[in-house]
Amino acid sequence: MKLPYSVVAGKTIQHLARLRGGGSALPGLVIEKIDPGFVERALISLPRGVVVISGTNGKTTTTKMVVELLESQGLKVFTNRTGSNFVRGVAAALLSEVDNKGRLDADIAILELDEAHAVHFVRAIKPTYSLLLNVMRDQLDRFGEIDTTAKLLQSVANATTGTVVLNRDDPRLSSTTFTEDSSALITTYGVSAALSRRFPSDDTMRGGDAETQTATIFHDDTTLIDIDGESSAIIGYKNKTHNVALELRGIYNIQNAVGAVALCRAIMMTELDEAAMLVALAHVKPAFGRGESITIEGQPVELVLVKNPSGFRLGLSSFSPDDYVTMIAINDSYADGRDMSWLWDVDFDSLSTHGVAMTSGVRAYDMALRLQYDEIAVHATETNTAKALHSFIDSHPDKPKRIYCSYTAMLAIRRELSKITTVEVVR
């Protein structure tokens, strides 16, 4: 099937899927089958090219930051806003933006891509820029050992034609062997030596030497000099420092912000409106489910996505449990990763004083058992996420709430919350 018929068919399927409350990626899967060249044709002529953002942790939030920073520079930006980061998710997002002839009105595409699917994408479409965030143990049933994930990201770096922005504090990304076959300009971001222990790599999280994180500094580095609390950063580059108070909370989001600044600088170069970029950075709000706060009867319900040991550890270290009641919801579907053994690598001591009000999800009892081994009280367990959520809210009407949740549990919780309050619809 050829254009324009495939686009019209895809848009029709997308409309019907939305009417039925279906997933965002289904129309993309359909158009992949009936028109395999759709994504390439839609993106190939963008004047500023295509940007791929990939890595284990932080893809969705960092992508959102980059989009808003570039929009502050006057660019028209296309992105896959839902966080559906397989190629089919990009195709589905394109269906919402292209006209009936498949034409996209944008200057640049900023695409969040799953590490494995990024490799397939860059075989067809060479990115002009890439931002590679980190390599952590994640979804071992899909990716296998951590060096396999590093090789996937290396393929993205090798396919990039303009500039690769790397997290220099990740020893696998900053090694000379990682970039030896890349023809792109290499630039980096990272944290100061004084902060290195607060942002462990996969190796240092397991007892390695944090000093090995500050390995190679490439061209024109961007650095997180210092942080103040959960949401204030001092970012340095070109021998200047900038104080930025973020609406985003959590130290992991501060680290993501530094990567977003580094990428924006690489794209805009001498055209950069620095003041506009920093103002935009200060006003970025959390991506859905990634520190998002939803109000129920005057009290915040914060959703914190967790999907691997490092992400969960950083989430716990970013937020004080004082004055909050806590729920943990863990599923084990394909999108979450089937192997939940990683829960045993997380340090839950910060929850010991107040305990956990509710564990839920398919692995509710596994989570409760894990907490029991750390002698953390669990007050209720319910595998049905909807029931657990309503019980959690009803039992603590006057308290702020925080829910740590795996990906599919987060989606289910947002759907339930949308029945009782206003929840942003992301398409």
QUISULZI-V149539 format. One line per field, one symbol per residue. ss: DSSP state (@ for helix, = for strand, . for the rest). burial: I if it has 9 or more other ideal C-beta (glycine too) atoms within 8 Angstrom, else O. A space follows every 50 residues. Layout:
ss = ???
burial = ???
This chain:
ss = ....@@@@@@@@@@@@@@@......@@@@@@@@@...@@@@@@......= ====....@@@@@@@@@@@@@.....===.......@@@@@@@@@@@... .......=====..@@@@@@@@@@....====.......@@@@..@@@@@ @@@@@@@@@...=====...@@@@.@@@@.....=======.@@@@@@.. ...@@@...@@@@.....==========...======..======..... @@@@@@@@@@@@@@@@@@@@@..@@@@@@@@@.......=======..== =====...@@@@@@@@@@.....======...........@@@@@...@@ @....=.===...@@@@@@@@@@....=..==..@@@@@@@@@@@....= =====.@@@@@@@@@@@@.........
burial = OOIOOIIIIIIOIIOIIIOOOOOIIIIIIIIIOIIOOIIIIIIOOIOOII IIIIIIIIIIIIIIIIIIIIIIIOIOIIIIOIIIIIIIIIIIIIIOIIOO OIOIOIOIIIIIIIIIIIIIIIOOIOIIIIIIIIIIIIIIOOIOOIOIII OIIIIIIOIIIIIIIIIIIIIIIIIOOIIOOIOIOIIIIIIIOOIIOIII IIOIIOOIOIOIIIIOOIOOIIIIOIIOOOIIIIIIIOOOOOOIOIIIII IIIIIIIIIIIIIIIIIIOOOIIOOIIIIIIIOIOIIIIIIIIIIIOOIO IIIIIIIIIIIIIIIIOIIOIOOIIIIIIIIIOOOIIIIIOIIOOIOIOO IIOIIIIIIIIOIIIIIIOIIIOIOIOIOIIIIOIOOIIIIIIOOIOOII IIIIIIIIIIIIIIOIIIOOOOOOOOO
